[in-house]
Amino acid sequence: MRKNERFTAPIITPSTKPDVGHDENISKDDILARGLATSAVLERAEDYALRMFAHGQKIAGARGLILVDTKYEMGVTADQELIVIDEVHTPDSSRYWLRETYDDRVANGLEPESLDKDSSDG
């Protein structure tokens, strides 16, 4: 695999928010061991994330963009209902590349043209 090459399928990389500091990467096993979510809630969260990502990719693609990656912040209500608790597919939470120039730029060892919040291109 080369840098900026697409994965064959989306990859879920869970994290959690500590009371202080930055998001902490965490495994599914650690989520369950810490009691942060039940297995059923974790499965629903993964399903929601994959479905939201696929929908976001479809919308982005129709607009000449590639939704590269994103984060979804979810929480659980007192009744164990899973909810999305923050923005979805904004430039603050996602990276987008321009579809039109992606193949050529990657083939030539260049970074894709990006529209994310940290981009110098957009």
C-alpha positions in Angstrom: 0.0 0.0 0.0 1.2 3.5 -0.9 0.6 6.7 1.0 -2.8 8.2 0.2 -4.0 5.0 -1.4 -7.6 3.9 -0.6 -8.2 1.1 1.8 -10.3 -1.7 0.4 -12.9 -1.1 3.2 -13.3 1.5 5.9 -11.3 1.0 9.1 -12.9 1.9 12.5 -10.4 3.3 15.1 -12.2 3.9 18.3 -11.2 6.6 20.8 -12.6 8.0 24.0 -12.5 11.5 25.5 -10.8 11.8 28.9 -11.9 14.5 31.3 -8.7 16.4 30.5 -6.5 16.3 27.4 -6.8 14.8 23.9 -8.8 11.9 22.6 -7.4 8.5 23.6 -7.1 5.7 21.1 -8.7 2.6 22.6 -9.4 -1.0 21.4 -12.8 -2.6 21.3 -11.6 -5.0 24.1 -10.7 -2.1 26.3 -14.0 -0.4 25.7 -15.8 -3.5 26.9 -13.3 -4.1 29.8 -13.8 -0.6 31.0 -17.5 -0.8 30.8 -17.7 2.2 28.5 -20.2 0.4 26.2 -21.9 -2.9 26.0 -21.1 -5.3 23.1 -24.5 -4.5 21.6 -24.0 -0.7 21.8 -20.5 -1.0 20.4 -21.9 -3.1 17.5 -24.6 -0.5 16.8 -21.9 2.3 17.0 -19.8 0.6 14.4 -22.8 0.0 12.2 -23.9 3.6 12.4 -20.4 4.8 11.7 -20.0 2.6 8.6 -23.5 3.6 7.3 -22.9 7.4 7.9 -19.5 7.1 6.2 -20.9 5.3 3.2 -23.6 8.0 2.9 -21.1 10.8 3.3 -18.9 9.2 0.6 -21.9 9.1 -1.8 -22.8 12.7 -1.2 -19.2 13.8 -1.5 -18.7 11.8 -4.7 -21.7 13.5 -6.3 -19.9 16.8 -5.6 -16.5 15.8 -7.0 -15.0 15.1 -3.6 -13.6 12.1 -1.8 -14.5 11.7 1.9 -11.2 10.4 3.1 -11.8 10.0 6.8 -13.9 11.5 9.6 -14.8 11.1 13.2 -18.2 10.5 14.7 -18.8 11.4 18.3 -21.4 9.2 19.9 -22.9 8.8 23.3 -25.3 6.6 25.2 -28.4 7.9 27.0 -29.5 6.6 30.4 -31.8 4.2 28.5 -28.8 2.9 26.5 -29.9 4.6 23.3 -27.0 5.4 21.0 -26.9 8.9 19.8 -24.6 11.0 17.6 -23.6 14.0 19.8 -21.6 16.2 17.5 -21.1 17.5 14.0 -21.1 15.1 11.0 -18.9 15.5 7.9 -17.8 19.0 8.5 -14.3 20.3 7.5 -13.6 20.3 11.2 -14.2 16.6 11.6 -13.4 15.2 8.2 -10.8 15.3 5.4 -11.9 15.7 1.8 -9.8 15.4 -1.4 -10.6 16.7 -4.9 -11.7 13.7 -7.0 -10.7 15.3 -10.3 -6.9 15.6 -9.4 -6.6 12.6 -7.0 -5.4 9.9 -9.3 -2.9 12.1 -11.1 -1.4 13.6 -8.0 -1.1 10.3 -6.2 0.5 8.6 -9.2 3.1 11.4 -9.3 3.9 11.1 -5.6 2.1 14.4 -4.7 -0.3 15.0 -1.9 -4.0 15.0 -2.9 -5.6 18.4 -3.1 -7.4 18.7 0.3 -10.3 20.7 1.7 -9.9 19.9 5.4 -9.4 22.6 8.1 -5.6 22.1 8.2 -5.1 22.2 4.4 -2.9 24.8 2.9 -4.8 24.2 -0.4 -8.3 25.2 0.8 
